[in-house]
Amino acid sequence: MSWPSDPNAPINIAKKKFDDECADKGWKITYTDAYRPQIVQAHFYEIYIGKISNDGHGNLYEVAYPRATDDHNTGKAFDALVTDKNGNSLNGKNLSILN
C-alpha cells in the first residue's frame, strides 16, 4: 500500500487526521491494498448480481458492475481495519469519531 509522497495531498491529510483520532482513543488502524483485477470483479458480480450481502459487521452492500476504471481495478482502493486496544475489530460499528 503506498500513499502520495506529498504530505499535503488531501488523502494524506485525511489519513493523518483519522490515524491521530484513532490513536487518541487507543485504537489502531491498519490499511491494506484492495486492488483486484477487473476479471475478479466480474466474477464477484456474476456470483452476487442482484443480491444484497452482509459483510459480517452489519453493513449491507452490493457488488458493483465491473468497469475498467473502477478504483479497485486501478489500484486506488484500500481497506481499513480499526481495532481497539485488545485487537477487537471496530469496523461496522457507529463510531462517530470524526465530528
C-alpha positions as CSV (number, residue, x, y, z in Angstrom):
1,M,0.0,0.0,0.0
2,S,1.6,3.3,-1.0
3,W,0.4,6.8,-0.3
4,P,1.2,10.0,-2.3
5,S,4.6,11.4,-1.3
6,D,3.2,14.9,-0.8
7,P,2.2,15.2,2.9
8,N,-0.2,17.9,1.9
9,A,-2.1,15.7,-0.5
10,P,-5.8,15.7,0.6
11,I,-5.8,11.9,1.2
12,N,-2.7,12.2,3.4
13,I,-4.2,15.0,5.4
14,A,-7.4,13.0,5.9
15,K,-5.5,9.8,6.7
16,K,-3.3,11.6,9.3
17,K,-6.4,13.1,11.0
18,F,-8.1,9.7,11.2
19,D,-5.0,8.0,12.4
20,D,-4.5,10.6,15.1
21,E,-8.1,10.4,16.3
22,C,-7.9,6.6,16.4
23,A,-4.6,6.8,18.3
24,D,-6.1,9.2,20.8
25,K,-8.7,6.6,21.7
26,G,-6.1,3.8,21.9
27,W,-7.3,2.3,18.6
28,K,-5.1,1.0,15.8
29,I,-5.9,1.3,12.1
30,T,-4.4,-1.0,9.5
31,Y,-4.6,-0.2,5.8
32,T,-4.3,-2.9,3.2
33,D,-4.3,-2.7,-0.6
34,A,-7.7,-3.6,-2.1
35,Y,-6.6,-3.9,-5.7
36,R,-8.2,-6.6,-7.7
37,P,-8.1,-7.2,-11.5
38,Q,-11.3,-6.5,-13.4
39,I,-11.8,-10.2,-14.2
40,V,-12.0,-10.8,-10.4
41,Q,-14.6,-8.0,-10.0
42,A,-16.5,-9.5,-12.9
43,H,-16.5,-12.9,-11.2
44,F,-17.8,-11.4,-8.0
45,Y,-20.5,-9.6,-9.9
46,E,-21.6,-12.8,-11.7
47,I,-21.9,-14.5,-8.3
48,Y,-23.7,-11.7,-6.5
49,I,-25.6,-10.0,-9.2
50,G,-28.9,-8.5,-7.8
51,K,-28.1,-9.8,-4.3
52,I,-27.5,-7.6,-1.3
53,S,-24.9,-9.1,1.0
54,N,-23.9,-8.6,4.7
55,D,-20.2,-8.3,5.4
56,G,-20.5,-9.7,8.9
57,H,-20.2,-6.3,10.5
58,G,-23.8,-5.3,9.9
59,N,-23.0,-3.5,6.7
60,L,-25.1,-4.2,3.6
61,Y,-23.5,-3.9,0.2
62,E,-24.0,-4.8,-3.4
63,V,-21.2,-5.8,-5.7
64,A,-20.5,-3.1,-8.3
65,Y,-20.7,-3.7,-12.0
66,P,-17.1,-4.3,-13.2
67,R,-15.8,-1.2,-15.0
68,A,-12.2,-0.9,-16.2
69,T,-11.8,2.5,-14.5
70,D,-13.1,1.4,-11.0
71,D,-10.9,2.2,-8.1
72,H,-10.3,-1.5,-7.2
73,N,-9.1,-2.2,-10.7
74,T,-6.8,0.8,-10.9
75,G,-5.1,0.5,-7.5
76,K,-6.8,3.4,-5.8
77,A,-8.8,1.4,-3.3
78,F,-7.8,0.3,0.2
79,D,-9.4,-1.5,3.1
80,A,-9.1,-0.1,6.6
81,L,-9.4,-2.2,9.7
82,V,-9.9,-0.4,13.0
83,T,-9.2,-2.3,16.2
84,D,-9.5,-1.4,19.9
85,K,-6.6,-1.8,22.3
86,N,-7.4,-5.5,22.7
87,G,-7.4,-6.1,19.0
88,N,-11.2,-6.4,18.6
89,S,-12.5,-5.1,15.3
90,L,-14.5,-1.9,15.5
91,N,-15.4,-1.9,11.7
92,G,-19.1,-1.7,11.1
93,K,-19.9,0.0,14.4
94,N,-21.2,3.5,14.6
95,L,-18.0,5.2,16.0
96,S,-18.9,8.8,15.2
97,I,-15.3,10.0,15.9
98,L,-14.9,12.4,13.1
99,N,-17.2,15.2,14.3
